[in-house]
Amino acid sequence: MASTSKDARINIVGAGIFGLSTALHLARRGYKNVTVFDKQPYDDTEYSYSKGCDAASADMNKIIRTAYGSQVEYQEMGFEAIEIWKEWNAELADGQDLPPGLTSSDRVFVNCGSLSFTDSEELHPFEIATIKTMESQGHKDTQLVTNDPRHVAIAKSRGQEGACDPFHRRKRGKSSLGVLDSSGGVTIADKACRFALHKARQLGANFVLDPVAGAFDSFMLSSLGRVQGAKTKDGKSHKAELTIMACGGLTPSLVPELDGLCEATGGSVVIYKIPKSSSLWDRTSPENFPTWLWNMRSGAEGGLYGFPRTDEGFIKVGYRGTKYTNPRTQDDGQQRSVPITRWSGKETGEELQQIPVQAMRVIRGFLDEYLPELGEEGIDVALTRVCWYTDTFDNHFVVDHVPSKEGLFVVTGGSGHAFKYLPNIGNWIVDVIEGVQTDRPAIKAWKWRGSQAETSVNVLMEGSQGSRALDNVQLVGKNREERAKL
Ligand SMILES: Cc1cc2nc3c(=O)[nH]c(=O)nc-3n(C[C@H](O)[C@H](O)[C@H](O)COP(=O)(O)OP(=O)(O)OC[C@H]3O[C@@H](n4cnc5c(N)ncnc54)[C@H](O)[C@@H]3O)c2cc1C
């Protein structure tokens, strides 16, 4: 693409954060012929899960953090993103030329802090590495240890005192050791996507957001196998010099070359609705309560994270201690995990409203101990959701041309941590598209790569016999009687 003119036609399939950010930054760099296709009619459904959106990016909130252990490249990208998140907030507050549904009182980022804690009396090596890496990069005192009085005083001076002990552990005489990443917080994910879509449009990117006209059907191939564009479900052909696949959890089934590198895995989510009269209403507001991660590196019995309440009073708790799969045999005879969701029935005939029992057990056990007020006040589960990651074996993204498929590029493999980069990752992706020479470690890590079992963080493609396949696990939903039996 280095020599491709700015008039070249570029198709992007998928308007999640990877597709949106790529479109935004291509348009910003002057590419005039960028079209994004998505089967979700996002202008109507507004990236809202309750309106039928089931992409990973279509969510009420996501965690923003810069704490990344020793991974300095993701840390620094996080700081870069946060500066732009703040600019987006300022643009919203300015109120000029906002898209329908967004007002000047909306914000897409709240700097409420992101607390990582365990039930241990000692800091995890990941937190120690984060503190060290932050200091080495000049970000001293961004990571605040919650039992250090000096750090708690710093948090107080930044309006984040509540974030140091959001579960009132100290008040209850219990251990509360953790690290507050004071640079982080929460993004209002659906609104952020709507704003990014609007910004990309303003800069001239085109969007076809429609269940038929926007739905990818197949690649247009030359006799030599070069990808020359994409066909959509309405039968139309869309010729392009470059086709960029950004289909989230569906990318591995649409680009089978990703076998062994990427797989769709399901994270479990439980949502509670807090009434305004609850003692938790003020306490869990983004002004007083951080995003949090608990026992993230403790296997199946840990891996929880959560959020301050939304404006509507929703409190979301997620479990990723075990990530589940949904292997289905595809036309080429290979099993690949495909997302199954509350809304997938219309397309695939299979839908899912429940979550695995294991996830519900860990979440409930945590909440009974850490947020007993939910049970005491009779606040019950409002909704359960399985939300689909696109995991790589090493947790690095995939941003590269597909080898031996000229004309085809993928931006995927979010591995549970890409949302925070919505404002800036497209800029890095366009560098890769343009072949800009760089020694940035992140860009190198995102290159196409084979599977390396010995360095794998995630085990991929265990297939239908695997213990994480949803067909092999017991499920439970919001039904109170079913949950009472667990
Ligand atoms: C449970 C969970 C929690 C997470 N928490 C965080 C967090 O706290 N912080 C963070 O930074 N990141 C988080 N992530 C990661 C982040 O959400 C993802 O990395 C990111 O949203 C992935 O974006 P995407 O564009 O790759 O995919 P998606 O958001 O899934 O978007 C893919 C798009 O492709 C479209 N599409 C698919 N197939 C077709 C087709 N055939 N034709 C047309 N369009 C198609 C879909 O409709 C969709 O709009 C989390 C992810 C999950 C699953």
PDBQT file of the ligand as one rigid body, heavy atoms in Angstrom, charges set to zero:
ROOT
HETATM    1  C1  LIG A 501     -16.299  -9.736  27.878  1.00  0.00    +0.000 C 
HETATM    2  C2  LIG A 501     -15.315  -8.745  27.322  1.00  0.00    +0.000 A 
HETATM    3  C3  LIG A 501     -14.797  -7.750  28.129  1.00  0.00    +0.000 A 
HETATM    4  C4  LIG A 501     -13.852  -6.868  27.628  1.00  0.00    +0.000 A 
HETATM    5  N1  LIG A 501     -13.389  -5.876  28.438  1.00  0.00    +0.000 NA
HETATM    6  C5  LIG A 501     -12.520  -4.973  27.953  1.00  0.00    +0.000 A 
HETATM    7  C6  LIG A 501     -12.090  -3.890  28.757  1.00  0.00    +0.000 A 
HETATM    8  O1  LIG A 501     -12.549  -3.742  29.908  1.00  0.00    +0.000 OA
HETATM    9  N2  LIG A 501     -11.207  -3.001  28.232  1.00  0.00    +0.000 N 
HETATM   10  C7  LIG A 501     -10.726  -3.121  26.976  1.00  0.00    +0.000 A 
HETATM   11  O2  LIG A 501      -9.921  -2.289  26.565  1.00  0.00    +0.000 OA
HETATM   12  N3  LIG A 501     -11.121  -4.136  26.163  1.00  0.00    +0.000 NA
HETATM   13  C8  LIG A 501     -12.009  -5.048  26.630  1.00  0.00    +0.000 A 
HETATM   14  N4  LIG A 501     -12.435  -6.078  25.852  1.00  0.00    +0.000 N 
HETATM   15  C9  LIG A 501     -11.871  -6.219  24.519  1.00  0.00    +0.000 C 
HETATM   16  C10 LIG A 501     -12.555  -5.366  23.501  1.00  0.00    +0.000 C 
HETATM   17  O3  LIG A 501     -13.939  -5.292  23.752  1.00  0.00    +0.000 OA
HETATM   18  C11 LIG A 501     -12.308  -5.969  22.141  1.00  0.00    +0.000 C 
HETATM   19  O4  LIG A 501     -10.912  -6.187  21.965  1.00  0.00    +0.000 OA
HETATM   20  C12 LIG A 501     -12.802  -5.076  21.021  1.00  0.00    +0.000 C 
HETATM   21  O5  LIG A 501     -14.075  -4.562  21.295  1.00  0.00    +0.000 OA
HETATM   22  C13 LIG A 501     -12.816  -5.901  19.749  1.00  0.00    +0.000 C 
HETATM   23  O6  LIG A 501     -13.256  -5.101  18.692  1.00  0.00    +0.000 OA
HETATM   24  P1  LIG A 501     -13.379  -5.706  17.235  1.00  0.00    +0.000 P 
HETATM   25  O7  LIG A 501     -13.572  -4.573  16.340  1.00  0.00    +0.000 OA
HETATM   26  O8  LIG A 501     -12.251  -6.639  16.992  1.00  0.00    +0.000 OA
HETATM   27  O9  LIG A 501     -14.644  -6.686  17.295  1.00  0.00    +0.000 OA
HETATM   28  P2  LIG A 501     -16.190  -6.461  17.544  1.00  0.00    +0.000 P 
HETATM   29  O10 LIG A 501     -16.441  -5.387  18.505  1.00  0.00    +0.000 OA
HETATM   30  O11 LIG A 501     -16.763  -7.807  17.853  1.00  0.00    +0.000 OA
HETATM   31  O12 LIG A 501     -16.747  -5.957  16.145  1.00  0.00    +0.000 OA
HETATM   32  C14 LIG A 501     -16.798  -6.781  15.015  1.00  0.00    +0.000 C 
HETATM   33  C15 LIG A 501     -17.813  -6.201  14.051  1.00  0.00    +0.000 C 
HETATM   34  O13 LIG A 501     -17.803  -6.997  12.870  1.00  0.00    +0.000 OA
HETATM   35  C16 LIG A 501     -19.125  -7.134  12.414  1.00  0.00    +0.000 C 
HETATM   36  N5  LIG A 501     -19.233  -8.322  11.582  1.00  0.00    +0.000 N 
HETATM   37  C17 LIG A 501     -18.972  -9.604  11.908  1.00  0.00    +0.000 A 
HETATM   38  N6  LIG A 501     -19.210 -10.418  10.867  1.00  0.00    +0.000 NA
HETATM   39  C18 LIG A 501     -19.626  -9.635   9.850  1.00  0.00    +0.000 A 
HETATM   40  C19 LIG A 501     -20.031  -9.904   8.517  1.00  0.00    +0.000 A 
HETATM   41  N7  LIG A 501     -20.083 -11.150   7.997  1.00  0.00    +0.000 N 
HETATM   42  N8  LIG A 501     -20.397  -8.857   7.748  1.00  0.00    +0.000 NA
HETATM   43  C20 LIG A 501     -20.380  -7.588   8.243  1.00  0.00    +0.000 A 
HETATM   44  N9  LIG A 501     -20.011  -7.287   9.496  1.00  0.00    +0.000 NA
HETATM   45  C21 LIG A 501     -19.637  -8.296  10.295  1.00  0.00    +0.000 A 
HETATM   46  C22 LIG A 501     -19.934  -7.244  13.708  1.00  0.00    +0.000 C 
HETATM   47  O14 LIG A 501     -21.304  -6.940  13.500  1.00  0.00    +0.000 OA
HETATM   48  C23 LIG A 501     -19.235  -6.236  14.593  1.00  0.00    +0.000 C 
HETATM   49  O15 LIG A 501     -19.812  -4.969  14.507  1.00  0.00    +0.000 OA
HETATM   50  C24 LIG A 501     -13.402  -6.980  26.307  1.00  0.00    +0.000 A 
HETATM   51  C25 LIG A 501     -13.932  -7.972  25.478  1.00  0.00    +0.000 A 
HETATM   52  C26 LIG A 501     -14.882  -8.849  25.973  1.00  0.00    +0.000 A 
HETATM   53  C27 LIG A 501     -15.456  -9.901  25.077  1.00  0.00    +0.000 C 
ENDROOT
TORSDOF 0
